[in-house]
């Protein structure tokens, strides 16, 4: 059973516009959420995270929103650039803090294409 | 220099063969992980390790084994490879509290 879901396999956006990537989760024990970006032939790289005590975290052009009641998070990229074209994975953890294992559960990924 | 390295980067093998994928890190992290990525399924956790004496199964450990030879090295073995183990394999490391995971570049494995 997929505990973290990204229901849109792909998203196409024009350069300069906003990209919104969505992620839903089912496990209420998750308390830490992350977004990773992956280019072809490379490993995923960390983009931005949010803990469950917050509902928004911003880092430059990237903002992550968390709606705990809906078990939904989204990543906004404004403005989108062609270099943002990649696969984006959301991930969740229920034991991120303390001397824990920090296991991550990943969504399926969304392929973002930003057209010039 | 890459902080997390994986060897080999690509491997083709035959059904029934034993194969080992290796991961090394220079980050000094205690926690290490092995994932596989399949199209449409994202990354799934195979094994994880807190230190050299601590090995734990992830959600899809059947058909795999691991060895934590040192803090910096974590190897994944397929004792008898089968075609549905064809996938992209990633190693990752993590330091500690509220830290993210850092991934290696991946090993693309094809089992014929």
Interface residues (C-beta under 8 A of the other chain):
Chain A: X4 X6 X9 X32 X34 X36 X41 X42 X43 X44 X45 X46 X49 X51 X89 X91 X96 X97 X98 X99 X101 X102 X103 X104 X105 X106 X107 X108 X109
Chain B: X4 X31 X33 X35 X40 X41 X42 X43 X44 X45 X48 X50 X56 X58 X90 X92 X94 X96 X97 X98 X99 X100 X101 X102 X103 X104 X105 X106
